[in-house]
Amino acid sequence: MIEFAHPYAFFLLPLPLAVYVLVPPHQERVSALRFPFFRRLADAAGQAPKAGSVIFKRTTLQNLAALSIWGLLITALAAPERVGEPIIQEKAARDVMLAIDISGSMDQVDFVSQDGERTQRLDAVKRVVGDFISDRNGDRIALIVFGAKAFVQAPFTEDLASVRALLEQTEVGMAGPHTVLGDAIGLSIKTFQASQIEDRLLILLSDGADTGSRMTPVNAAAIAAKEGIEIISIGVGDPEGTGDQRLDERTLKSISNAAGGTYYFAGDENGLAEIYARIDAQKPREVETRSFRPREPLSHLLLALAALIGIGTLALLHTRKPRRRAA
């Protein structure tokens, strides 16, 4: 489909006709000498006198060429464009950060899998969270893992397959044996600061208690709330445990309360899958849809054609004898 960016340029098409009708031809009087014996001088010089002032008569070819070139120039000025089929782009409208605890306690084989068998906590988490990542097409996902330190495993991206692959590669103890909930939240805040998207969600999963963060988890959550980050916390450990093995539900609840989120506890893999399904339903995927049509300018083709017509007409006129009429 062809469209014109400046269609009002076509109002200039009748301009030559208006000039021809409204503007009189240019005439100029000049002084001249009249010789009563001019013919005798010509005979004496052996020259045959010719007509004085002549006006070359325009040919049909010239008229057609002039009209064609003018029409092409005006059409080029109107900026014709070839418009392609609509292209729809979807852009993520929400950033989702996944913070996963991979401290030493995640190595416990006390989590009941969906098959009814006992499995390692982290293995169950990777299966459930991996499915959650794959189903979030339309969101940008980032992954943070933490133990004694917190690390960005994957920055915000729409390449969900890569995020899931990086999650699968995580192992217990990669980030140290302890749990730094506050530092994980702090690193999440820093990562979110590079994002231009206002809808921000942090899903924090842990099975232990904070054991040495530079900032308390609740204070970090309060800062996150000021940055517009909602925190959903999930506990997967043993609330009745001791030391580093005890799930600190009180702190996880306080984190979610401070950042406008919710706390969930999962006792087995089925429960964990239900929690992520509930989060998926409460926070559906959001995308911004943009549609545009690719445009290819065509003015240069019309200008090239006008130039070819002009050059071709001049070449033909030079090979033909012009018709003249006396002034």
N, C-alpha and C positions, 0 to 999 in steps of 0.2 A: 504494500500500500504506500502511495506517495502522498506526503503532506508538505505544506509550505509554512516555513517559520514566519515569513513576513508577507502574507498574501496581499496586504494593502499596496505593495509595490506594483501590482497590475494596474492601478489607477494611472500609472505613467504611460501605459501603452498608446493612448491616443495623442500623446504630446507632439509627435512630429506633424500629425494632421492639423492640430491646433496652430502650430507655428506656421505651417504652409498657408492656412486660411487667414490668420490674423496678422501675420508679419509680412509686409510687402517686400518684394525682391530688392536687393541692394542695387542701387544705381549711382553712378558717379560721373560727373562731367569733367572732361579734361580738355586742355587747349590743344589745337591742331593747326597745322599749316596747309593751305590749299594751293596747289600748283596748277595753274590753268594749262600748263604745257607738260603735265605729268606723264601723259602717254608717250610724248616725244622723248622724254628722258628715259623712259623704260625701253623704248625701241632702240635708242642710242646705246643703252647699256646691254642690249640683247637679252633682256629679262621680260618674262610675261607677267603682267600684274595679276595678283590674286585678290580674293575678297579680303576686306579689311578685318573688322571684328567679327568673330564667329563664336557661336555657342554650341558646344557639343550636345547632341541630343541623347538623353538617357535611353538605354536599351531596356527591353523587358527583363533581360538577365540582371542588369544593375538594380532595377526596381525590386525584383524578387529577392536579390541578395540583401539589399538594404533592409527590406521588411523582415527577412528571416533573421538577420543579425540583431536588429533592434528587438525583435520578439525574444530571441535567446538571451540577450543581455538583461531584459526586464525579468524574464523567468529565473535567471540565475540570481538576480537581486532579490527575488522573492524567497530564496534559500530553500529549494526543494530538498526533501529528505526521504529516503526509503525507510519506512518504519517496519520493524520486524514483529514477530509474534511476542506476546507478553511473556516476560520472564519474572517468575515469582521467587523472591528470596525470603527466607525465614531467619530471623535473628533472635537469639535467646533473650528473654525478658527477665530471667531470674538466674542468679548465681548460687549454686549449691556447693558448700564445702563439706567434705566428709573427713572427720578427724577420728582415726582408728587407733585404739590402744594396742600396742604390740609388746607390752612389757612382759617380763618373765612369767607373771601369773596367767597370761593368756595361753600358756602351754598346758594348762590343766585339762585332763581328759575326763571331764565331768558333764559335758553338754550332750543332751540326747538329740540325735539327729532326726531328720524326718523319716528315716527308716527304722527308728526305734533303737539304734545302736549308739553307744557312747563314742563321742568324738572330741577332738581337741577344740577348745573354744574358738581359736583363731580360724581354724578350718571352716567351722560353721558360719562364722561371721563373713568370711570371704565368699562363701556360696550365696548367702542371702544378700549381702551388700553388692556383690557382683551382678546379681539379677536386677537389683534396684537401679544400678547404674545403667544397665542396658535398656531398661524401660523408660529412662528419663530423656529420651530423644527430644530435643528442643531446649533443654537447659544446658548451661555451661557448668561443668563439674570440675572440682579440684579435690585433691587428696592429700591429707596430712597424716603422717604416722608419728606416734610419739611413745617414748618409754622414759628413759632418764633424760632424753632431749627430744625436741620436736623437729621434724623435717618436712619440707614440702616435697612430697613424692611426685605430684603432678600439679602444675599450675592450672588456672582456669582454661578450659578447652571444651569444644564441642565434639572432639574426637573421643567418644565414649569408649570405643574399643581399646584405645591406648590406656585410658584410665583403668579399665578393668584388668588389662594385662599387667599393669604396674601393681595393682592390688594383689593379683595372684602371685607376684614375685616376692611379696613381703613375707618375712619369717619372724617368729618370736625371738625377741632379744636383739634384733637388728639395731634398735635405737637405745639399747641399754635395759637393765633389769627393772628399773623403778618406773614411777608414774608421775608425770608433770602435767597435770590438767591445766593449771594456770598458764604455763608456757605454751601449751598447745592452743589455748584460746588466744593468747597474745600473738602468736604467729599467724593465726587465722585472721585476726584484725589487720595485721600488716599486709597480708595477701589480699584482703578485700579492698584495701585502700587504693590498689592499682586498678580497681574495677570501676567502670562508669555506670554500671547497672544498679539501680536503687533497691530492687527487691533482693535481699540477701538472707540466706539461710545456712546455718551451721548445724550439722547433725554430729553430735559428739558421742562416741561410744567408748565405754571404759568398764573394766572389771575390778578396779581397785580404788585406792585412796591416794590423794595427792601427797607426794613424798619429797618435796623439795623445790617447788616452783619459786622463781624469783618474785612473782606476784601471786597473791592468793587467787584461787579460781573465781570466787565470788566478785572480787574487785575487777578482775579481768572481764567477767561477764557484764558488769555494770558499764565498763568502757565500751564493750561491744554493743550494748543497747544504745549508747549515745551515737554510735556509728551506723545505727539502723540495721544491726545484725540480730536476727532472731536465732535463739539457740534451743534446739531440741536435744535433750540428753537421754541416753539409753544405757542402762546398767545390765551387765550380763554375768556378773560374778556371784559370789556367795556373801550375802549380807551378814551371815553368822560367822564368817571367817575371822582370823586374827592377823594383826600386823598388816603387811603389804597385801596379804591375800584377802582382806576384808573389803567388800564393796561398800563404799561410802555413799549410801543413797541420800543422806541428808545434804551433802555437798552438791551432788548432782541435781537434786531438786532445787536447791538455792540458786544454782547456776541458771537453770531454766526460768525460774521465777524472776531473776534479775534481768533476764534478756527477753522476757515476753514469750517464752516457749513452754514446752511441756516435758515432763519426765516420764519415761517408760521403763519397766523392768521386764526382762526376758529370761525365763528359766530354762528354756530349751530352744531348739532351732525353729520349731513350729511357731512358738511365741514370738521369736525374733522376726520371722517372716511376716507374721500378722502386724507387728509394729510398723515395719517398713511399708507394708501395704496400706496401713492406715495413714501414714505420713504421705504416701503417694496420692491418696484420695483427698487429704486435707490440703495438700500443696500441689495441685495439678500442674502439669507442664504448661508454661506460658511462653508464647513466641510473639514477636512483632513481625507481621507480614508486610513486605514491601514488594510492589509490582512496578516494573518499568519495561519500556519497549526500546530495544536498541535502535539507534538512528544512524543512518549512513548518509552524509551530505553528498549531493549530486551537482552542485553549482559548477565545480571545476570541469565536469564533462560538458556542460552547456557552453561554458566559455571556450573550451577547446574546439567544440563544433563551430562556434561563431568565428573563431580565428581561421579554421579550415575553409569555411565558406568565403571569408574575405580574401584569403590568399588565392583560393581557386578562381574566384571571380576576376581578380587582378590579372592572373595568368591568362585567362581566356580573353580578356579585353586587349592584352598586349599582342595576341595572335590574330586579332580581327581588326579590320579597318573601321575606325569610328565614323559614325554618321554625323554630319554637321548641318547646321542651319544658320543662315545669316542673322546677324543681330538686328 
